[in-house]
Amino acid sequence: MLFVIPPEAPATESTEIRVTLAERSTRWRGMLLSVVVLAASFSGVAQAEFPKRPVRIIVPFSPGGATDIVARLLGRQLGEAWGQTVVIDNRAGAGGNIGAELAAKSAPDGHTLLFPSGSVLTANPHIYKQLPFDPLRDFQPVVNVASGPQAVVVANGLPVRNVSELIALAKKSPLNFGSAGIGSQIHLAAENLLHSAGVNATHVPYKGEGPALTDLAGGQIQFLTSNLSAALAFVMSGKVRAIAVTSKTRVPQLPEVPAVAETIPGFENLGWFGLVAPSGVPQYIITRLHADTIAVLREAEVRKRFADLTLAPVGNTPAEFTRAIREESARWARVVSERGIVAK
């Protein structure tokens, strides 16, 4: 923007124009302030325009799993707040890596986001030798949305009613268990359980939690440490049987189902689901995404829905979320090494 300052008018006998240095300084300060205000207003307009078009949230697992359930709940509320369509794009495969790679390589304008479970960013780097993305280099954490326990669920034909009987059966005969893929949150939960119990079982990976639950209901696999938020409908309908939950204590939704800790003291395994953006997204968009997600998490309807799904809203800051990812990644590095979990 070009400002042209006209020359001063010559003084006349009838009109004497005197501009002191102080007055001129005041005039310049006023003009500069106007420029700053004008620039700020243009910036505010630009920021207020986000999102300018439909937003795509990539879920790196099949529909029907816990990650998908939470993403759809969040996406619906954000879409209403923004007045824009939020599309949930399920890109399953490779333990979440296919969807994560797609998100990492998308345009850094905030209109494509990733909604992973924790394992995608914290365990996969230690399981896959050639990961097509770097969790901390290629993504900007926005907010951890929710956390919750898993349920140890078994096929109705499996003759076990509790964790003790499952352990005893695993010691006598080979068992198999499903997951949402190698290194997925529910795969690691099962590995944690088996390690703590001192037994082994054969892993059967799927491309998502929904298909694994469906096959469990059909008797194709024998047990699963499913996210409770995804398994609850299967349990309540009698399609599968819950024999334990992985929280420290029992949950109100299944008060008759014991915690694993009642059999294996101190055992606890929780999963989480968060929102991240590709690196390079402008900070004002990250701030907007965080603030709008926090607003959603404060809504009474959302909190009730989370409670019904045995989930707890988290809502941490981007800095806290980044630190938590680093810390959890270090923990899973040890577990992966001890269990010898490697993607083949």
C-alpha positions in Angstrom: 0.0 0.0 0.0 1.5 3.4 -1.1 0.8 6.5 0.9 1.6 9.9 -0.8 2.2 12.8 1.5 1.3 16.1 -0.1 3.8 19.0 0.2 3.1 21.6 2.8 1.2 24.6 1.7 3.3 27.9 1.8 2.5 30.2 4.6 0.7 33.4 3.8 0.1 36.7 5.6 -3.5 35.7 6.3 -2.9 32.1 7.2 0.2 30.9 9.0 0.6 27.2 9.0 3.0 25.9 11.6 3.6 22.2 12.1 5.7 21.4 15.0 7.8 18.2 15.2 5.5 16.9 17.9 2.4 17.4 15.7 4.1 15.7 12.8 5.1 12.8 15.0 1.5 12.5 16.2 0.2 12.5 12.6 2.6 9.7 11.6 1.6 7.6 14.6 -2.0 8.0 13.7 -1.3 6.9 10.1 0.7 3.9 11.2 -2.0 2.9 13.7 -4.5 3.0 10.8 -2.3 0.8 8.7 -1.9 -1.7 11.6 -5.7 -1.8 12.2 -6.4 -2.2 8.5 -3.9 -5.1 8.3 -5.3 -6.7 11.3 -8.8 -6.5 9.9 -7.7 -8.2 6.7 -5.9 -10.9 8.7 -9.0 -11.4 10.8 -11.1 -11.8 7.7 -8.7 -14.4 6.3 -8.7 -16.3 9.5 -12.5 -16.2 9.9 -12.8 -17.8 6.5 -11.5 -21.2 7.7 -12.8 -23.6 6.8 -13.5 -22.3 3.3 -14.8 -25.7 2.0 -15.7 -29.2 3.2 -13.1 -30.6 5.7 -11.9 -34.2 5.3 -11.0 -36.2 8.4 -9.1 -39.3 7.5 -9.7 -42.3 9.8 -7.0 -44.9 9.1 -9.3 -47.8 10.0 -12.5 -49.4 8.7 -16.0 -48.1 9.7 -17.5 -49.5 12.9 -14.4 -49.3 15.2 -13.9 -47.0 18.1 -11.7 -44.6 16.1 -14.4 -44.2 13.5 -17.2 -43.8 16.1 -15.4 -41.0 17.9 -14.4 -39.3 14.6 -17.9 -39.3 13.3 -19.3 -37.8 16.6 -16.7 -35.1 16.5 -17.0 -34.4 12.8 -20.8 -34.0 13.0 -20.5 -31.4 15.8 -17.6 -29.5 14.1 -19.6 -29.4 10.8 -22.5 -27.8 12.6 -20.3 -25.2 14.2 -18.5 -24.4 10.9 -21.5 -24.5 8.6 -19.4 -26.9 6.4 -19.6 -30.5 5.5 -17.1 -32.7 7.4 -16.3 -35.9 5.5 -15.1 -39.0 7.4 -12.7 -40.8 5.0 -11.9 -44.3 6.1 -8.5 -45.4 4.7 -7.8 -48.7 6.3 -4.7 -50.9 6.1 -1.2 -51.5 7.5 -2.1 -50.8 11.1 -3.3 -47.3 10.2 -0.2 -46.4 8.1 -2.1 -46.1 4.8 -4.4 -43.4 6.0 -1.7 -41.6 8.0 0.6 -41.4 4.9 -2.3 -40.0 2.9 -2.9 -37.3 5.5 0.8 -36.5 5.9 1.2 -35.8 2.2 -2.0 -33.7 1.9 -2.0 -29.9 1.4 -1.2 -28.1 4.7 -4.3 -25.9 4.7 -6.3 -27.5 7.5 -8.9 -29.0 5.2 -7.5 -32.5 5.5 -6.9 -33.8 9.0 -6.0 -37.2 10.5 -7.9 -38.8 13.4 -5.8 -41.8 14.5 -5.8 -44.0 17.5 -2.8 -43.7 19.7 -0.8 -46.7 18.3 -0.5 -45.2 14.8 1.7 -42.4 16.1 3.3 -44.1 19.1 3.8 -47.8 18.4 4.0 -48.1 14.6 7.3 -46.3 14.4 8.8 -49.2 16.4 7.0 -52.0 14.6 7.4 -51.0 10.9 10.9 -50.8 9.6 10.1 -48.5 6.7 7.3 -46.2 8.0 6.1 -43.9 5.2 5.8 -40.9 7.6 7.4 -39.5 10.7 4.8 -38.9 13.5 6.5 -35.9 14.9 8.0 -34.4 11.8 5.0 -34.8 9.4 2.2 -34.0 11.8 1.1 -31.2 14.2 -0.8 -32.5 17.2 -4.0 -30.5 17.8 -5.8 -32.2 20.7 -6.3 -35.6 22.3 -10.1 -36.0 22.1 -11.0 -39.0 24.2 -9.6 -41.9 26.1 -11.1 -45.2 27.2 -10.6 -48.9 28.2 -10.8 -52.0 26.1 -12.9 -55.1 26.8 -11.7 -58.6 26.6 -14.5 -60.1 24.5 -14.8 -63.8 23.5 -16.8 -65.7 20.9 -20.0 -67.2 22.5 -18.7 -70.7 21.7 -15.5 -70.3 23.7 -15.9 -72.1 27.0 -14.5 -69.3 29.3 -16.3 -66.9 31.6 -13.4 -64.9 33.0 -9.7 -64.0 32.5 -8.5 -66.9 34.7 -10.3 -69.4 32.6 -9.0 -67.7 29.4 -5.5 -68.0 30.7 -5.9 -71.6 31.7 -7.3 -72.5 28.3 -4.5 -70.7 26.5 -2.0 -72.8 28.5 -3.7 -76.0 27.4 -4.5 -75.4 23.7 -3.6 -72.8 21.1 -5.9 -69.8 20.9 -6.2 -67.0 18.3 -7.2 -63.3 18.7 -8.1 -60.6 16.3 -7.1 -57.0 16.0 -7.5 -53.9 13.8 -4.0 -54.6 12.3 -0.5 -55.2 13.4 0.5 -52.5 15.9 -3.1 -51.3 16.3 -4.3 -50.1 19.7 -6.3 -53.3 20.3 -3.4 -55.5 19.1 -1.1 -54.0 21.6 -3.7 -54.3 24.4 -3.9 -58.0 23.7 -0.1 -58.3 23.7 0.0 -56.5 27.0 -2.6 -58.9 28.5 -0.8 -62.0 27.2 2.5 -60.8 28.4 1.1 -60.0 31.9 -0.6 -63.4 32.0 2.5 -65.3 30.8 0.7 -67.0 27.9 0.7 -66.7 24.1 -1.9 -66.8 21.3 -1.9 -66.5 17.5 -2.6 -63.0 16.2 -5.1 -62.5 13.3 -4.8 -59.0 12.0 -7.8 -57.3 10.2 -8.0 -53.9 8.5 -10.2 -52.5 11.2 -11.9 -53.2 14.5 -15.4 -53.5 13.0 -14.5 -56.5 10.8 -12.7 -58.2 13.7 -15.7 -57.8 15.9 -18.0 -59.2 13.1 -15.8 -62.2 12.7 -15.6 -62.7 16.5 -19.4 -62.7 16.5 -19.4 -65.3 13.7 -16.9 -67.5 15.6 -14.0 -67.1 13.1 -11.7 -65.9 15.9 -11.8 -66.7 19.6 -11.1 -63.5 21.5 -10.4 -59.8 21.1 -9.3 -56.9 23.3 -11.7 -54.5 21.6 -12.1 -50.8 22.5 -15.1 -50.9 24.8 -16.8 -48.1 22.9 -16.9 -50.3 19.8 -17.6 -53.6 21.5 -20.4 -52.4 23.7 -23.2 -52.8 21.1 -22.0 -56.3 20.3 -21.9 -57.2 24.0 -25.4 -55.7 24.8 -26.9 -57.5 21.8 -25.4 -60.9 22.9 -23.3 -61.3 19.8 -20.1 -61.7 21.9 -19.4 -62.1 25.6 -17.3 -59.7 27.7 -15.2 -61.3 30.3 -13.2 -58.3 31.5 -12.4 -54.6 31.1 -8.9 -53.2 31.0 -9.6 -50.1 33.2 -8.4 -50.3 36.8 -12.0 -50.8 38.1 -15.3 -51.9 36.6 -17.3 -49.6 34.4 -20.9 -48.5 35.1 -22.1 -49.8 31.6 -21.0 -53.4 32.5 -21.1 -53.6 36.3 -21.1 -57.4 36.3 -17.9 -57.6 34.2 -14.7 -57.6 36.3 -11.6 -55.6 35.6 -8.5 -57.5 34.5 -6.8 -56.1 37.5 -9.0 -58.3 39.7 -7.1 -61.3 38.3 -3.8 -59.6 37.4 -3.1 -57.0 40.0 -2.1 -53.6 38.7 -3.1 -54.3 35.1 -4.5 -51.3 33.2 -4.6 -50.5 29.4 -6.3 -47.5 28.0 -6.6 -46.3 24.4 -7.0 -42.8 23.0 -8.1 -41.0 19.9 -6.9 -37.6 18.8 -6.8 -35.0 16.0 -3.6 -34.1 14.2 -2.9 -31.9 11.1 -0.2 -32.1 8.5 2.9 -30.1 9.2 2.9 -26.7 7.7 -0.7 -25.8 8.6 -0.8 -22.2 9.7 -0.8 -21.6 13.4 -4.1 -19.7 13.4 -5.8 -22.8 11.9 -4.3 -25.0 14.6 -5.6 -22.6 17.2 -9.0 -22.5 15.6 -9.2 -26.3 15.3 -8.2 -26.7 19.0 -10.6 -24.1 20.3 -13.6 -25.5 18.3 -12.8 -29.1 19.4 -12.6 -28.0 23.0 -16.0 -26.3 22.6 -17.5 -29.6 21.2 -16.0 -31.5 24.2 -17.8 -29.1 26.6 -21.2 -29.8 25.1 -23.5 -31.8 27.4 -24.8 -34.0 24.6 -21.3 -35.0 23.6 -20.2 -35.7 27.1 -23.2 -37.9 27.6 -22.5 -39.7 24.4 -18.9 -40.3 25.5 -20.0 -41.5 28.9 -22.4 -44.0 27.2 -19.5 -45.3 25.2 -17.3 -45.5 28.3 -15.0 -42.7 27.0 -13.7 -39.7 28.9 -13.0 -36.4 27.0 -9.4 -35.3 27.3 -9.0 -31.9 25.6 -5.3 -31.1 26.3 -3.3 -28.4 24.6 -1.2 -29.0 21.4 2.0 -28.8 23.5 0.7 -31.3 26.1 -0.5 -33.6 23.3 2.9 -33.5 21.7 4.6 -34.3 25.0 2.2 -37.2 25.7 2.9 -38.7 22.2 6.6 -38.6 22.8 6.3 -40.2 26.3 3.9 -43.0 25.1 6.2 -43.7 22.1 9.0 -44.4 24.5 6.9 -46.8 26.5 5.7 -48.8 23.5 9.2 -49.0 22.2 10.0 -51.2 25.2 6.9 -53.3 24.9 7.4 -53.9 21.2 11.0 -54.9 21.8 10.1 -57.3 24.7 7.2 -59.0 22.8 9.1 -59.1 19.5 6.3 -57.4 17.6 7.4 -56.9 14.0 5.4 -56.2 10.9 6.2 -58.8 8.3 
